[in-house]
């Protein structure tokens, strides 16, 4: 994800989500976008079977 977001892109995403924000709220959201994008990159990664160890009975070394 890019570190910044254009006003047009932000408006599109907000409209798609059904959100109607004030200009101040949009400015604040735009100022923290880089951090949100970084979090999304960390979250959206494939996870091995050990992500839910209570449901795993057999696993290999690469699952650790």
C-alpha positions as CSV (number, residue, x, y, z in Angstrom):
1,X,0.0,0.0,0.0
2,X,1.2,3.5,-0.7
3,X,2.2,5.6,2.3
4,X,-0.2,8.4,1.4
5,X,-3.6,8.6,-0.2
6,X,-5.1,11.1,-2.6
7,X,-8.2,13.1,-1.7
8,X,-10.1,11.4,-4.6
9,X,-9.1,8.0,-3.4
10,X,-10.1,8.7,0.1
11,X,-13.4,10.2,-1.0
12,X,-14.1,7.0,-3.1
13,X,-13.3,4.7,-0.2
14,X,-15.4,6.6,2.2
15,X,-18.3,6.7,-0.2
16,X,-18.0,3.0,-0.8
17,X,-18.0,2.3,3.0
18,X,-21.1,4.6,3.4
19,X,-19.2,7.1,5.6
20,X,-19.9,10.8,5.5
21,X,-17.1,12.5,7.3
22,X,-16.5,16.2,8.0
23,X,-13.4,17.9,6.4
24,X,-11.7,17.8,9.8
25,X,-12.3,14.0,10.2
26,X,-11.1,13.4,6.6
27,X,-7.9,15.4,7.3
28,X,-7.3,13.4,10.5
29,X,-7.9,10.1,8.8
30,X,-5.6,11.1,5.9
31,X,-2.8,12.0,8.4
32,X,-2.9,8.5,10.0
33,X,-3.3,6.6,6.7
34,X,0.3,5.5,6.5
35,X,0.1,3.8,9.9
36,X,-3.2,2.1,9.0
37,X,-1.7,0.9,5.7
38,X,1.3,-0.6,7.6
39,X,-1.0,-2.4,10.0
40,X,-3.1,-3.8,7.1
41,X,0.1,-5.1,5.5
42,X,1.1,-7.0,8.7
43,X,-2.4,-8.4,9.2
44,X,-3.0,-9.7,5.7
45,X,-0.4,-12.4,5.6
46,X,-0.9,-16.1,5.2
47,X,-0.9,-17.9,8.6
48,X,0.3,-21.4,9.3
49,X,-1.6,-24.0,11.2
50,X,0.0,-22.9,14.5
51,X,-2.0,-19.7,14.3
52,X,-4.8,-21.7,16.0
53,X,-2.8,-24.4,18.0
54,X,-5.9,-25.5,19.9
55,X,-7.3,-26.9,16.7
56,X,-4.0,-28.5,15.5
57,X,-3.2,-32.0,16.4
58,X,-0.4,-32.8,13.9
59,X,2.0,-30.2,12.6
60,X,5.4,-30.0,11.0
61,X,8.4,-27.9,11.8
62,X,7.5,-25.4,9.0
63,X,4.2,-24.7,10.8
64,X,5.9,-23.4,13.9
